[in-house]
Amino acid sequence: MKKIVALTGSLSNPSRTRTLVETMAHRLALQWPASVHVIDIAELAGELGHSVSFQNIPASVTRAHQLLAQADVLVLASPVYKGSYSGLFKHFLDLLDPNALRGKVTLLAATGGSDRHALVLEHQLRPLASFFETVTVPSGVYARDSEFVNYQLQLPEGVHTLARIDVAVTQAISLLLYSELEALAA
Ligand SMILES: Cc1cc2nc3c(=O)[nH]c(=O)nc-3n(C[C@H](O)[C@H](O)[C@H](O)COP(=O)(O)O)c2cc1C
């Protein structure tokens, strides 16, 4: 079965970013049948924070790296921390083989306290995804804290985010179908 793997960079549990990536992954899986897996940096944070070398990566982080490498589709997401993704989100990816994500269709998402840093999607997350040579979906998804109640997206506040998720999912499916056709033609 195909695999959708989401990576969420929040250090909090519960987490709005986790809710957002789960919503995106499950909406994609409704139209493109696949299993959904979430790698939550909050769950890896203790061991990840102590890992400073490629020679000494803990088993929990290695397992998460392997899961990411096995994905057919990625969702990369982080809350905005000081205008960027979280430090441990980047640290997790710093320890990953640079070739592990090449060619994977990738949705991008972020959450923040206001709209001020919504371009974190374009200025921080997309270049990082491009470093790994992923194929990023054109529309990123950004949600503000005021769209969530008890860490769940609410209507009507989150209506534009839900619409945006559906646009991103449609774009992801087009890219997936294209790559499946390319593979058939090869
Ligand atoms: C350390 C820290 C730094 C933050 N910096 C920003 C910021 O620069 N811009 C912003 O819009 N929100 C900022 N926030 C707010 C979070 O991005 C926002 O509350 C987000 O929804 C949290 O997601 P979570 O519930 O998944 O942890 C910051 C929060 C923390 C804890």
The ligand as a MOL file (V3000), in Angstrom:
LIG
                    3D

  0  0  0     0  0            999 V3000
M  V30 BEGIN CTAB
M  V30 COUNTS 31 33 0 0 0
M  V30 BEGIN ATOM
M  V30 1 C 9.0900 29.5590 20.6610 0
M  V30 2 C 7.9170 30.0660 19.8620 0
M  V30 3 C 8.1040 31.0130 18.8830 0
M  V30 4 C 7.0440 31.4800 18.1140 0
M  V30 5 N 7.2810 32.3930 17.1260 0
M  V30 6 C 6.2690 32.7800 16.3240 0
M  V30 7 C 6.5030 33.6740 15.2370 0
M  V30 8 O 7.6150 34.1280 15.0010 0
M  V30 9 N 5.4480 34.0140 14.4430 0
M  V30 10 C 4.1860 33.5240 14.6520 0
M  V30 11 O 3.2600 33.8460 13.8880 0
M  V30 12 N 3.9200 32.6660 15.6730 0
M  V30 13 C 4.9280 32.2940 16.5060 0
M  V30 14 N 4.6880 31.4100 17.5390 0
M  V30 15 C 3.3280 30.8680 17.7000 0
M  V30 16 C 3.1910 29.4600 17.1140 0
M  V30 17 O 3.7040 29.3990 15.7880 0
M  V30 18 C 1.7110 29.0850 17.0460 0
M  V30 19 O 1.1150 29.1720 18.3190 0
M  V30 20 C 1.5410 27.6840 16.4540 0
M  V30 21 O 0.1910 27.4790 16.0840 0
M  V30 22 C 1.9150 26.6100 17.4490 0
M  V30 23 O 1.6830 25.3610 16.8570 0
M  V30 24 P 1.5040 24.0280 17.7470 0
M  V30 25 O 0.1720 24.1340 18.4400 0
M  V30 26 O 1.5570 22.9370 16.7380 0
M  V30 27 O 2.6520 23.9920 18.6980 0
M  V30 28 C 5.7300 30.9780 18.3400 0
M  V30 29 C 5.5410 30.0150 19.3590 0
M  V30 30 C 6.6140 29.5670 20.1120 0
M  V30 31 C 6.3710 28.5100 21.1770 0
M  V30 END ATOM
M  V30 BEGIN BOND
M  V30 1 1 1 2
M  V30 2 1 2 3
M  V30 3 2 2 30
M  V30 4 2 3 4
M  V30 5 1 4 5
M  V30 6 1 4 28
M  V30 7 2 5 6
M  V30 8 1 6 7
M  V30 9 1 6 13
M  V30 10 2 7 8
M  V30 11 1 7 9
M  V30 12 1 9 10
M  V30 13 2 10 11
M  V30 14 1 10 12
M  V30 15 2 12 13
M  V30 16 1 13 14
M  V30 17 1 14 15
M  V30 18 1 14 28
M  V30 19 1 15 16
M  V30 20 1 16 17
M  V30 21 1 16 18
M  V30 22 1 18 19
M  V30 23 1 18 20
M  V30 24 1 20 21
M  V30 25 1 20 22
M  V30 26 1 22 23
M  V30 27 1 23 24
M  V30 28 2 24 25
M  V30 29 1 24 26
M  V30 30 1 24 27
M  V30 31 2 28 29
M  V30 32 1 29 30
M  V30 33 1 30 31
M  V30 END BOND
M  V30 END CTAB
M  END
